[in-house]
Amino acid sequence: MQLLTADEGLLAVRLARGAIEYTITKKPKPMITLTPVFGEKRGVFVTLTKGGELRGCIGFPYPVLPLGDAIENAAVAAALEDPRFPGVKKAEVASLDFEVTVLTTPVPLDCDPADRPAHVEVGRHGLIARGYGTSGLLLPQVATEYNWDAKTFLDKTCEKAGLPTHCWQQPVIEILTFEGQIFTGSFKGSV
């Protein structure tokens, strides 16, 4: 998979910001000339923070939409549809910081369940835990932000899925890994 350049990362953040401004504050969408990578189907998550605190995070783990559309949809959903938070209000928009994480396609961790921690690279891998009709995802940066080791990262991903903590040791639970390219920006200053 082709990585985005730093300039394309800035475009990704501008696209997310523009989608929220358009939807919440009714400002016109910015005129952004996108490169061909934004037409490729990619997984993406948009994370919103305010004053260093999470304000919303939603995305598409799998490449189901062209990247440009996925960024806009994820940004608006993070602002208005994250069930953990009330929708972002017009007065809050200017204080938001953005993180756009462009994902590689998730792949199953192909090893004995007991060996999974040895195959998870903290700081590189994001995780998905799936089983018993539910799933949960944690982005690669979460483990480093909380200084987790691989076992704790696996436990927390299972918890995110609503599964028992150590369920990653069971063969019936599927663990998938992916990588993410992270771009950040805010409403303050130019991005």
Secondary structure by P-SEA (a helix, b strand, c coil): cccccaaaaaaaaaaaaaaaaaacccccccccccccccccbbbbbbbbbccccccbbbbbccccccaaaaaaaaaaaaaccccccccccccccccbbbbbbbbccccccccccccccccccccccccccccccccccccccccccccccaaaaaaaaaaaacccccccccccbbbbbbbbbbbbccccccc
